[in-house]
Amino acid sequence: MFKKQNVGYDIANATPDGGKRYIEAKSIKEDGSFSITNNEYAVVHQYSDKYFMCLLVQNAQSIQAIYIQSPIERISVISEI
């Protein structure tokens, strides 16, 4: 049985030097916005430079993935849900 865990990220993996990396994937809306939960916001602060947000931008021909390390330091949070 699959049980969803609300850990604040979608993927945890090992870095080449044996460290950990935490990745949250988000689809970007046409206006460039996306949602972040209170839990995700807290986990961003907990893991700081080990946390990456992968923003997925899709058009008719392709999907582009943009990775942002320590996203709270680099993006504006308008409101939390």
C-alpha positions as CSV (number, residue, x, y, z in Angstrom):
1,M,0.0,0.0,0.0
2,F,1.3,3.4,-0.9
3,K,1.0,6.0,1.9
4,K,1.7,9.6,1.1
5,Q,4.2,11.2,3.6
6,N,4.2,14.9,4.0
7,V,7.9,15.4,4.3
8,G,8.2,18.7,2.4
9,Y,10.0,17.3,-0.6
10,D,9.4,14.8,-3.4
11,I,12.9,13.3,-3.8
12,A,15.8,12.7,-1.5
13,N,19.0,11.5,-3.0
14,A,22.8,11.3,-2.4
15,T,25.2,13.7,-3.8
16,P,28.6,12.6,-5.3
17,D,30.4,13.4,-2.0
18,G,27.9,11.3,0.0
19,G,25.8,14.2,1.3
20,K,22.0,14.5,0.9
21,R,19.9,16.6,-1.4
22,Y,16.2,17.2,-1.1
23,I,14.1,18.2,-4.2
24,E,10.6,19.5,-4.5
25,A,9.1,19.6,-8.0
26,K,6.6,22.3,-8.9
27,S,4.6,23.1,-12.1
28,I,4.7,26.7,-13.0
29,K,1.4,28.3,-13.9
30,E,1.1,30.6,-17.0
31,D,1.6,33.7,-14.9
32,G,4.8,32.2,-13.4
33,S,3.4,31.5,-10.0
34,F,3.3,28.2,-8.0
35,S,2.1,27.1,-4.6
36,I,4.2,26.1,-1.6
37,T,2.7,24.5,1.5
38,N,3.6,25.5,5.1
39,N,5.4,22.2,5.5
40,E,7.5,22.7,2.4
41,Y,8.3,26.2,3.6
42,A,9.5,24.9,6.9
43,V,11.6,22.1,5.3
44,V,13.3,24.7,3.0
45,H,14.6,26.5,6.1
46,Q,15.6,23.2,7.8
47,Y,17.7,21.9,4.9
48,S,18.7,25.3,3.4
49,D,21.5,24.8,0.8
50,K,20.7,21.0,0.5
51,Y,17.1,21.9,-0.7
52,F,16.3,22.4,-4.4
53,M,13.1,23.4,-6.0
54,C,12.6,22.0,-9.5
55,L,10.3,24.3,-11.4
56,L,8.7,22.6,-14.4
57,V,7.8,24.9,-17.3
58,Q,5.8,23.3,-20.2
59,N,4.9,24.6,-23.6
60,A,3.5,22.8,-26.7
61,Q,7.0,21.5,-27.7
62,S,8.9,20.8,-24.5
63,I,9.2,20.7,-20.7
64,Q,12.0,22.7,-19.1
65,A,13.2,22.0,-15.6
66,I,14.8,24.9,-13.7
67,Y,16.5,24.0,-10.4
68,I,16.8,26.6,-7.7
69,Q,19.0,25.9,-4.7
70,S,17.9,27.4,-1.3
71,P,14.8,28.8,-3.0
72,I,13.6,30.9,-0.1
73,E,16.7,33.0,-0.5
74,R,16.1,33.5,-4.2
75,I,12.3,33.8,-4.8
76,S,9.6,35.9,-3.3
77,V,6.9,34.3,-1.3
78,I,3.6,36.2,-1.7
79,S,1.5,34.0,0.5
80,E,1.6,30.6,2.0
81,I,-1.2,28.0,1.9
